[in-house]
Every structure is written in structure tokens, then in C-alpha cells.
């Protein structure tokens, strides 16, 4: 079976109750759950949380919360892979046969079912360990500038005169989803490597939401996208 795992701890500090905060009419985690369900890629959509309020909201929107995540896996230093490994181990201990697993973040209202489907298809056909979302940088990273003690310099001064169109396009993690084979997660195989294949998203569908300013920007972007559709 294919499993979606949505990590959603209750201790967000910069945006209190971030994972269940209202985003244009419903808790933001609802978007991740509903998109996962509508993709029809999964036999189970599981939310891994340490918080009963999040668990209640998750169940309301159709996810399963079969366990409450241990306290030791719910602090600021716990990595996403640790959460996925815990959920996977629980499923395997219960006797479930997991073929593919997808970690989906709880605060990705721009997530689209078609990209989840594309990720699964690429993982199945490529023989890779992972398939995950990327998007391109808006400007060439080779011409990035740094400021130290009010002094300006280039990270790559050799490209000061290089035309943008002559530079390789660069990408970064879009932070939406990570398809993978269960053993790859359990063995902590390196994701940002030749063991992975990419699903490239358009930049307008990618928005980190770490601060209230990010939140407001994401709501504005979402409204505009809905108006266009």
C-alpha cells in the first residue's frame, strides 16, 4: 500500500498553532489532507502529531491519526526523517505492507494532486529511492551577493561579467512533498543526491510559510490563483 505521512507538531513558536491556523476559511493542514485524498495515490493518509487539537482537526478532514507522536520526537530539533521513520516503523509493526511512502508538509496550500501523481509515477519508473518537489531560483545563484560588515562582495566573482543566459539554472527544495521507498527512509539514504529524481514546480506555487508575513503573502497569492482559475 501507499501511505501519506503529514508531520504536524503542536509547538510552533513563530506562528502559534500554525498547523491548524485558519487559512482563508479552513485550517491550513486541511489543504494538505484534502489534496492527498483527492490525488487517489494513497491507501492511508496519516497525520503524525503530538497534539490532540491537531489530531481532532486532522480526523475531521479525513486523515487518520492512529497514534500520538512521542514527546522526544516533537521538539524543535527533530528532523522530518525521524518523524517519517517513526510512523513507518509503527505501520510495519502493525503488519502493514508499505510499498511507497510520501511525506507531505502540513502548511502547503499550493500543493496540487497532479504533482503528487507525477512524483509517484517518476519514482516507480526511475528505480530511484526518492522523488520530491523542486523549483527554480528566480535569479542566478552564481551572481549572488553577500554583505559582511557593510562590505559588498560576490560569492562567485568569476561570474561578475557572465550573462545570465549563459549560467546553469539552479533549483532548490520546494518543501512540499517527498516520495520515497520505505527502506530508503529507514536507512536514511541521502535525498539530495543521484538517488533522487525531481518533480519541478512553477515558482508561483511555492511559498515557505515560516512567519506571519509569509502567511499574509501566501493568502494573497492563493486568492490571486483562485481568481485566475
C-alpha positions in Angstrom: 0.0 0.0 0.0 0.9 3.6 -0.4 1.0 5.9 2.6 1.0 9.6 3.1 2.5 10.9 6.3 1.9 14.5 7.3 4.1 15.7 10.2 2.2 18.3 12.3 3.6 19.1 15.8 1.8 21.4 18.1 4.7 23.5 19.3 5.2 26.1 16.6 6.7 29.3 18.1 6.8 31.9 15.3 3.2 31.2 14.2 1.3 29.9 17.2 -0.9 26.8 16.4 0.5 27.1 12.8 -0.7 23.8 11.5 -4.4 24.4 12.4 -4.4 28.2 12.0 -7.2 29.4 9.7 -6.1 29.9 6.1 -8.8 31.6 4.1 -11.6 29.7 5.7 -10.2 26.4 7.0 -7.2 25.1 9.0 -4.1 25.1 6.8 -3.5 21.4 7.4 -6.8 20.7 5.7 -5.4 21.6 2.3 -2.6 19.0 2.6 -5.1 16.3 3.7 -7.7 17.1 1.1 -5.1 17.2 -1.7 -3.6 13.9 -0.6 -7.0 12.3 -0.5 -8.2 13.7 -3.8 -5.0 12.5 -5.6 -6.1 8.9 -5.0 -2.4 8.0 -4.6 -2.8 6.7 -1.1 -4.4 3.8 0.8 -3.9 5.8 4.1 -3.3 9.5 4.8 -1.8 9.7 8.3 -1.1 12.7 10.4 1.8 12.4 12.9 1.2 14.8 15.7 1.8 15.2 19.4 -1.2 17.4 19.8 -4.8 16.4 20.4 -6.2 19.6 18.9 -4.3 18.9 15.6 -5.4 15.2 15.8 -9.1 16.3 16.1 -8.8 18.7 13.1 -7.0 16.1 11.0 -9.7 13.5 11.6 -12.4 16.0 10.7 -10.9 16.4 7.3 -10.4 12.7 6.6 -6.9 11.8 7.8 -6.1 9.0 10.2 -4.3 9.7 13.5 -3.6 6.2 14.7 -1.0 7.2 17.3 0.2 10.3 19.2 3.8 11.1 18.4 6.2 10.7 21.4 7.4 13.8 23.2 11.0 13.1 22.3 10.1 13.4 18.6 8.2 16.6 18.9 10.8 19.3 19.8 12.5 22.0 17.7 15.4 19.7 16.8 13.5 16.7 15.5 14.0 16.2 11.7 11.4 15.3 9.3 13.0 12.0 8.5 12.9 11.0 12.2 9.1 11.6 12.1 8.7 9.6 8.9 10.8 6.7 10.3 8.7 6.6 13.5 5.4 6.4 11.5 6.8 3.8 9.1 8.1 1.7 12.0 4.7 1.8 13.6 3.0 0.8 10.4 5.4 -2.1 9.9 4.9 -3.3 13.5 1.2 -3.3 12.9 1.7 -5.6 9.9 1.1 -3.2 7.1 3.0 -3.8 3.9 4.1 -0.4 2.7 5.3 -0.1 -0.9 5.7 3.7 -1.2 5.5 6.5 1.3 5.1 10.2 0.8 5.9 12.8 3.4 3.7 15.9 2.8 4.1 19.0 4.8 1.2 20.4 6.7 1.4 24.0 5.5 1.4 23.7 1.7 -1.9 25.1 0.5 -0.5 25.3 -3.1 0.1 21.6 -3.3 -1.5 20.0 -6.4 -2.7 16.4 -6.8 -1.1 16.3 -10.3 2.3 16.8 -8.9 1.8 14.1 -6.3 0.8 11.7 -9.1 3.8 12.8 -11.2 6.1 12.1 -8.2 4.7 8.6 -7.7 5.0 7.8 -11.4 8.6 9.0 -11.6 9.6 7.1 -8.5 8.0 3.9 -9.9 9.6 4.2 -13.3 13.0 5.5 -12.4 14.2 3.0 -9.9 15.4 5.8 -7.7 15.0 6.0 -3.9 13.1 9.3 -3.8 11.1 11.7 -5.9 10.5 15.2 -4.5 9.5 18.7 -5.4 11.9 21.3 -6.6 11.6 24.8 -8.0 14.0 27.2 -9.7 15.7 30.2 -8.1 14.3 33.4 -9.5 17.8 34.8 -10.1 21.1 33.2 -11.0 22.8 31.9 -7.8 26.2 32.3 -9.5 25.7 36.1 -9.2 24.7 36.2 -5.6 26.0 39.0 -3.4 26.9 38.9 0.3 27.3 41.8 2.8 29.8 41.5 5.6 30.4 44.5 7.9 28.7 46.7 5.3 31.2 45.5 2.7 29.7 44.0 -0.5 31.2 41.2 -2.4 30.1 38.4 -4.8 30.0 34.8 -3.8 31.3 33.9 -7.3 33.3 36.9 -8.5 34.4 35.0 -11.6 30.8 35.5 -12.9 30.6 39.2 -12.5 30.5 39.7 -16.3 28.8 36.4 -17.2 25.5 36.8 -18.9 22.5 35.3 -17.0 21.5 33.2 -20.0 25.0 31.6 -20.0 24.7 30.3 -16.4 23.2 27.0 -15.4 19.7 27.3 -13.9 19.7 26.4 -10.2 16.9 24.8 -8.1 16.0 24.4 -4.5 13.8 22.2 -2.4 10.2 23.3 -2.8 9.3 21.9 0.6 6.0 20.3 -0.4 6.4 16.5 -0.6 8.9 13.7 -0.6 8.0 10.4 -2.2 10.3 7.5 -1.2 10.7 3.8 -0.8 10.2 2.8 2.8 13.7 1.3 3.2 15.3 4.5 1.9 13.7 6.5 4.7 14.5 3.8 7.3 18.2 3.6 6.1 18.4 7.5 5.9 19.6 7.4 2.3 20.7 10.8 1.1 17.9 12.5 -0.6 19.7 15.4 -2.3 21.7 13.0 -4.5 21.8 10.8 -7.5 19.4 8.5 -5.6 16.5 11.0 -6.3 14.5 12.3 -9.2 12.8 15.7 -9.3 9.3 17.0 -9.8 9.8 20.6 -10.9 7.1 23.0 -9.7 6.4 26.5 -11.1 7.7 29.2 -8.7 4.2 30.8 -8.2 3.1 27.5 -6.5 5.9 27.5 -3.9 5.8 29.6 -0.7 7.5 28.9 2.6 5.3 29.8 5.5 7.6 30.5 8.5 6.5 33.9 9.6 3.2 35.9 9.8 4.5 38.0 6.8 4.9 34.7 4.8 1.4 33.8 5.9 -0.2 37.0 4.6 1.7 36.8 1.4 0.6 33.2 0.9 -3.1 34.1 1.4 -2.7 36.9 -1.2 -1.1 34.5 -3.7 -3.7 31.9 -3.1 -6.6 34.4 -3.7 -5.0 35.5 -7.0 -4.5 31.9 -8.2 -8.1 31.1 -7.4 -9.3 34.2 -9.3 -7.3 33.1 -12.3 -8.9 29.7 -12.2 
